[in-house]
Amino acid sequence: MQPRTWEYPYSMWFSVISGRDKVWIVLQTVLLSLLPLYALPSDFQTPVITAQDLHARQGGADRLLVIDVRDLGEYKSGHVPGAINIPQKKLDKQLDKLLDADGVVLYCINGRRTRLAEQTLIENDVANVFHLEGGLMGWRQGGFEVRTGWGP
């Protein structure tokens, strides 16, 4: 007969905690897991461009390249008109697409991937990089059109 090893499963540990404490533990766990998803304005290393400024400059002589750094499915579900899609994880392999631009505007939904993308561009000496204030949510809150499907 093999000796039994004592295991204290998670469910048993969790069952000895009162209901109020369970709620607090779950709430803290959820909030802490979401913390890295949100970027604070001070986290960015590039100048900000507001949705209003970007919209005004899109019709002008500036050749600003607007890049949605989200994944393709997210881009197709809604993006800034004129924006191209280069996912943040693939940006370093597509730097040649940025050469003719007078400036580059990066955005995602909440800032996390924008921060990573701007770091890639900074490390590769790309000039005139901006981030869209509030990302796609900031664009929408400004009351501007959002395009769906593939293509700018």
Sequence and secondary structure as in RCSB ss.txt:
>XXXX:A:sequence
MQPRTWEYPYSMWFSVISGRDKVWIVLQTVLLSLLPLYALPSDFQTPVITAQDLHARQGGADRLLVIDVRDLGEY
KSGHVPGAINIPQKKLDKQLDKLLDADGVVLYCINGRRTRLAEQTLIENDVANVFHLEGGLMGWRQGGFEVRTGW
GP
>XXXX:A:secstr
         HHHHHHTS HHHHHHHHHHHHHHHHGGGB  GGG  S EE HHHHHHHHTSS  EEEEE S HHHH
HH B TT EE  GGGGGG GGGGTT SEEEEE SSBHHHHHHHHHHHHTT  SEEEETTHHHHHHHTT   B SS
  
